[in-house]
Amino acid sequence: MTPLHITLAILITFIWGVNFTFIACALESFPPLMLTALRFFFTAMPLVLFLKPPKFNRTLFIYAIGTFVMQYAFVFTAIHLGASAGLTALLLQVQIFITVLLAYVILGEAVSRIQIIGMLIGVLGLGVIALNLGGDMPLVGFICILIAAIGWSFGNIASKQASTQQSSRMSTALSANRNNKASALSALSLVVWGGLIACVILTLTSLLFEAEAWHLATFTQASLKSWLSLGFIVYISTLIGFGLWAHLLSQNIASKVMPFALLVPVFGMTTSVLFIGEVVTWWKMLAMILILSGLILANVKIGLGRKAVRN
């Protein structure tokens, strides 16, 4: 990876870590499914009117449903039900373990012994959290975050496939500089149009399960803090974060990009302690050490496609 790509990867993980605190603030005024639908409505509009849509195929829909619908509907619901922002940021990173397994099953990627050891160590970290359910991590929240991690894992693979396919088509006709710019626009288009698909699904789901919240008072009585938090979630975390992440995946092999996700729970737990007063306990630190250690080992020789562009 180039120094610029490394800097971007660190910046994205910082944004995503801080984002969990903003989610908790936004949920003070909006129910979880509505908040998720609003997130992707503002993600898609008005950019969807100006960006050329990616190819509408199964890959795009898997990306939208996995990365956006499943991940964020369940993450927002978990935090709404009492899961702390810091623990949510940590637990969600088990998506890397799941990504390794999906890469093995779907893409035929080899899984090394050290990756297996890493996954077992990570499971011990999950066990520490499971033994301390309640309070900062209710059981239903724990389950919701695991489902969200599964969704993000499928979305990672779909994002990699969609972005590299698009980049491969463009590289035959464009110079390197123009290709990088086009790739960035393609990544942004993937996020925006994927967000539109997610918005439709999430709005219908929210109308079904949160019908009582869909009235004018919900919007007029929402606090300024919640609206500003929604703005950060939409424009910083989603458009900038996921757009740049998809671009990095299209320009580098996944084994170079994915390890940076390890920084998300570090930033997430730190900011939740500083800004919303989350209490750090011995078992949270133990779980974090085990999960991060396992994730480091699980990232050894992981790759989501042998034909990725290398830097």
C-alpha positions as CSV (number, residue, x, y, z in Angstrom):
1,M,0.0,0.0,0.0
2,T,1.1,3.5,-0.7
3,P,1.6,6.0,2.2
4,L,-1.5,7.8,1.1
5,H,-3.6,4.6,1.2
6,I,-2.2,3.8,4.7
7,T,-3.2,7.3,5.9
8,L,-6.6,6.9,4.4
9,A,-7.1,3.5,6.0
10,I,-6.2,4.9,9.5
11,L,-8.5,7.9,8.9
12,I,-11.4,5.6,7.9
13,T,-11.0,3.4,11.0
14,F,-10.9,6.4,13.2
15,I,-14.1,7.7,11.7
16,W,-15.8,4.4,12.1
17,G,-14.6,4.1,15.7
18,V,-16.0,7.5,16.6
19,N,-19.2,6.7,14.7
20,F,-20.5,4.3,17.4
21,T,-20.6,7.3,19.8
22,F,-22.6,9.3,17.3
23,I,-25.0,6.4,16.7
24,A,-25.7,6.3,20.5
25,C,-26.5,10.1,20.4
26,A,-28.7,9.8,17.3
27,L,-30.7,7.0,18.9
28,E,-31.8,9.4,21.6
29,S,-34.3,10.8,19.2
30,F,-35.0,8.2,16.5
31,P,-35.8,4.5,16.7
32,P,-33.2,2.2,15.2
33,L,-34.8,1.1,12.0
34,M,-36.0,4.6,11.2
35,L,-32.5,6.0,11.9
36,T,-31.0,3.4,9.6
37,A,-33.5,4.3,6.9
38,L,-32.8,8.0,7.3
39,R,-29.0,7.3,7.2
40,F,-29.3,5.7,3.7
41,F,-31.9,8.1,2.4
42,F,-29.5,11.0,2.9
43,T,-26.7,8.9,1.7
44,A,-28.4,8.3,-1.6
45,M,-30.1,11.7,-2.1
46,P,-29.3,13.8,-4.0
47,L,-26.1,12.1,-5.2
48,V,-28.1,9.3,-6.8
49,L,-29.3,11.8,-9.4
50,F,-25.8,12.6,-10.5
51,L,-23.8,9.4,-10.3
52,K,-23.9,6.7,-12.9
53,P,-25.4,3.6,-11.4
54,P,-23.2,0.5,-11.1
55,K,-24.3,-2.7,-12.8
56,F,-27.4,-4.0,-11.1
57,N,-26.6,-7.6,-10.3
58,R,-26.6,-10.0,-7.5
59,T,-23.3,-8.6,-6.2
60,L,-24.7,-5.1,-5.8
61,F,-27.7,-6.4,-3.9
62,I,-25.6,-8.6,-1.6
63,Y,-23.4,-5.6,-0.9
64,A,-26.4,-3.4,-0.1
65,I,-28.2,-6.0,2.0
66,G,-25.1,-7.3,3.8
67,T,-23.1,-4.1,4.4
68,F,-26.0,-1.7,4.9
69,V,-29.2,-3.4,5.8
70,M,-28.0,-6.3,8.0
71,Q,-25.0,-4.6,9.5
72,Y,-26.6,-1.3,10.5
73,A,-30.1,-2.3,11.3
74,F,-28.8,-4.8,13.8
75,V,-26.0,-2.6,15.1
76,F,-28.5,0.3,15.7
77,T,-30.9,-2.1,17.3
78,A,-28.2,-3.5,19.6
79,I,-27.2,-0.1,20.8
80,H,-30.9,0.9,21.2
81,L,-31.4,-2.2,23.4
82,G,-28.5,-1.3,25.7
83,A,-25.3,-2.5,24.1
84,S,-22.5,-0.1,24.8
85,A,-20.9,1.8,21.9
86,G,-17.4,0.5,22.8
87,L,-18.3,-3.1,23.2
88,T,-20.4,-3.0,20.0
89,A,-17.3,-1.6,18.1
90,L,-15.2,-4.4,19.5
91,L,-17.7,-7.3,18.9
92,L,-18.5,-6.2,15.4
93,Q,-15.0,-6.9,14.3
94,V,-15.6,-10.7,14.5
95,Q,-16.7,-10.0,10.9
96,I,-13.0,-10.6,10.0
97,F,-13.2,-14.1,11.3
98,I,-16.4,-14.7,9.3
99,T,-14.8,-13.1,6.3
100,V,-11.9,-15.6,6.5
101,L,-14.4,-18.5,6.6
102,L,-16.5,-17.0,3.7
103,A,-13.4,-16.5,1.6
104,Y,-12.6,-20.2,2.2
105,V,-16.1,-21.4,1.4
106,I,-17.0,-19.0,-1.5
107,L,-13.7,-18.1,-3.0
108,G,-11.7,-21.2,-2.2
109,E,-9.1,-19.2,-0.2
110,A,-6.7,-21.4,1.9
111,V,-7.0,-21.1,5.7
112,S,-3.7,-21.5,7.5
113,R,-3.2,-23.1,10.9
114,I,-2.3,-19.7,12.4
115,Q,-5.6,-18.3,11.1
116,I,-7.4,-21.1,12.8
117,I,-5.5,-20.5,16.0
118,G,-6.4,-16.8,15.7
119,M,-10.1,-17.6,15.3
120,L,-10.0,-19.9,18.4
121,I,-8.4,-17.1,20.4
122,G,-11.1,-14.7,19.2
123,V,-13.8,-17.1,20.2
124,L,-12.3,-17.1,23.7
125,G,-12.8,-13.3,23.7
126,L,-16.4,-13.7,22.6
127,G,-16.7,-16.2,25.5
128,V,-15.5,-13.5,28.0
129,I,-18.2,-11.2,26.7
130,A,-20.8,-14.0,26.8
131,L,-20.0,-14.7,30.4
132,N,-20.6,-11.1,31.3
133,L,-23.9,-10.5,29.4
134,G,-26.2,-8.0,30.9
135,G,-25.7,-4.3,31.6
136,D,-23.4,-3.1,28.9
137,M,-24.2,-6.1,26.6
138,P,-27.6,-7.7,26.9
139,L,-28.1,-11.1,25.3
140,V,-30.3,-9.8,22.5
141,G,-27.8,-7.1,21.7
142,F,-25.0,-9.7,21.6
143,I,-27.0,-11.7,19.1
144,C,-27.9,-8.6,17.0
145,I,-24.2,-7.7,16.7
146,L,-23.2,-11.2,15.6
147,I,-25.9,-11.0,12.9
148,A,-24.5,-7.6,11.8
149,A,-21.0,-9.0,11.6
150,I,-22.3,-11.8,9.3
151,G,-23.9,-9.2,7.1
152,W,-20.7,-7.1,6.9
153,S,-18.7,-10.1,6.0
154,F,-20.9,-10.9,3.0
155,G,-20.8,-7.2,2.1
156,N,-16.9,-7.2,2.2
157,I,-16.7,-10.0,-0.4
158,A,-19.4,-8.4,-2.6
159,S,-17.7,-5.0,-2.4
160,K,-14.4,-6.5,-3.4
161,Q,-15.9,-8.4,-6.3
162,A,-17.9,-5.4,-7.6
163,S,-15.1,-2.9,-7.2
164,T,-12.4,-5.0,-8.9
165,Q,-14.7,-6.0,-11.7
166,Q,-15.4,-2.3,-12.4
167,S,-11.7,-1.3,-12.0
168,S,-10.7,-4.1,-14.4
169,R,-13.1,-2.9,-17.1
170,M,-11.9,0.7,-16.7
171,S,-8.1,-0.1,-16.6
172,T,-8.1,-1.3,-20.2
173,A,-9.3,2.1,-21.5
174,L,-7.9,4.7,-19.0
175,S,-4.5,5.9,-17.9
176,A,-3.4,5.1,-14.4
177,N,-4.3,8.6,-13.1
178,R,-7.6,8.7,-14.8
179,N,-8.3,5.1,-13.7
180,N,-7.7,6.0,-10.0
181,K,-10.2,8.9,-10.3
182,A,-12.7,6.7,-12.1
183,S,-12.3,4.0,-9.4
184,A,-13.0,6.5,-6.7
185,L,-16.2,7.6,-8.4
186,S,-17.1,4.0,-9.0
187,A,-16.6,3.3,-5.2
188,L,-18.8,6.3,-4.3
189,S,-21.4,5.2,-6.8
190,L,-21.5,1.7,-5.2
191,V,-22.1,3.3,-1.8
192,V,-24.8,5.7,-3.0
193,W,-26.8,3.2,-5.1
194,G,-26.3,0.5,-2.5
195,G,-27.6,3.0,0.0
196,L,-30.7,3.6,-2.1
197,I,-31.5,-0.1,-2.2
198,A,-31.0,-0.2,1.6
199,C,-33.2,2.8,2.1
200,V,-36.2,1.2,0.4
201,I,-35.8,-2.0,2.3
202,L,-35.3,-0.3,5.7
203,T,-38.1,2.2,5.2
204,L,-40.6,-0.5,4.5
205,T,-39.3,-2.5,7.5
206,S,-39.5,0.5,9.8
207,L,-43.0,1.3,8.7
208,L,-43.9,-2.3,9.5
209,F,-42.3,-2.5,13.0
210,E,-42.1,1.2,14.0
211,A,-45.2,2.7,12.5
212,E,-45.9,4.7,15.7
213,A,-42.7,6.7,15.2
214,W,-43.6,7.9,11.7
215,H,-45.2,11.2,12.6
216,L,-44.1,14.8,12.3
217,A,-43.3,15.1,16.1
218,T,-40.5,12.6,15.8
219,F,-38.7,14.9,13.5
220,T,-39.6,18.3,15.0
221,Q,-38.8,17.2,18.5
222,A,-35.5,15.5,17.7
223,S,-32.6,17.2,19.4
224,L,-30.0,19.2,17.6
225,K,-27.4,16.7,18.9
226,S,-29.3,13.8,17.3
227,W,-29.5,15.7,13.9
228,L,-25.8,16.6,14.0
229,S,-25.0,13.0,14.9
230,L,-27.1,11.8,11.9
231,G,-25.2,14.2,9.7
232,F,-21.9,12.7,10.8
233,I,-23.2,9.2,10.3
234,V,-24.4,10.0,6.8
235,Y,-21.8,12.2,5.3
236,I,-18.6,11.3,7.2
237,S,-19.0,7.7,8.2
238,T,-21.0,6.4,5.2
239,L,-20.2,8.5,2.1
240,I,-16.6,9.3,3.0
241,G,-15.9,6.1,5.1
242,F,-17.4,3.4,2.9
243,G,-16.6,5.2,-0.3
244,L,-12.9,5.3,0.5
245,W,-13.0,1.8,2.0
246,A,-14.4,0.4,-1.3
247,H,-11.8,2.3,-3.2
248,L,-9.0,0.9,-1.0
249,L,-10.3,-2.6,-1.5
250,S,-10.3,-2.1,-5.3
251,Q,-6.7,-0.8,-5.4
252,N,-5.1,-3.2,-2.9
253,I,-5.3,-6.9,-2.0
254,A,-7.7,-7.4,0.9
255,S,-4.9,-8.8,3.1
256,K,-3.3,-5.3,3.1
257,V,-6.5,-3.4,3.8
258,M,-8.5,-5.6,6.2
259,P,-6.0,-5.5,9.2
260,F,-6.6,-1.8,9.6
261,A,-10.2,-2.7,10.8
262,L,-8.4,-3.8,14.0
263,L,-8.2,-0.1,14.9
264,V,-11.9,0.4,14.8
265,P,-12.6,-1.1,18.3
266,V,-9.6,0.7,19.7
267,F,-10.9,4.1,18.5
268,G,-14.5,3.1,19.4
269,M,-13.8,2.1,23.0
270,T,-11.5,5.1,23.6
271,T,-14.1,7.6,22.3
272,S,-17.0,6.0,24.1
273,V,-15.0,6.3,27.4
274,L,-14.1,9.9,26.7
275,F,-17.4,11.3,25.3
276,I,-20.2,9.2,26.8
277,G,-18.6,7.9,30.0
278,E,-18.5,4.2,29.3
279,V,-16.8,2.3,32.2
280,V,-13.8,0.1,31.3
281,T,-13.8,-3.1,33.3
282,W,-11.2,-5.9,33.5
283,W,-13.3,-8.3,31.5
284,K,-13.7,-5.7,28.7
285,M,-10.0,-5.3,28.5
286,L,-9.4,-9.1,28.5
287,A,-12.0,-9.5,25.8
288,M,-10.4,-6.8,23.7
289,I,-6.9,-8.3,24.1
290,L,-8.2,-11.8,23.1
291,I,-10.3,-10.6,20.1
292,L,-7.6,-8.2,18.8
293,S,-4.9,-10.9,19.2
294,G,-7.1,-13.4,17.4
295,L,-7.9,-10.9,14.6
296,I,-4.2,-10.2,14.1
297,L,-3.5,-13.9,13.6
298,A,-6.6,-14.3,11.5
299,N,-5.4,-11.7,9.1
300,V,-2.3,-13.6,8.2
301,K,-2.3,-14.4,4.5
302,I,-6.0,-13.5,4.1
303,G,-7.0,-12.5,0.6
304,L,-10.4,-11.9,-1.1
305,G,-9.3,-12.3,-4.6
306,R,-6.1,-13.2,-6.3
307,K,-6.6,-10.9,-9.2
308,A,-6.8,-7.7,-7.1
309,V,-4.7,-4.8,-8.2
310,R,-1.4,-4.8,-6.1
311,N,0.4,-1.8,-4.8
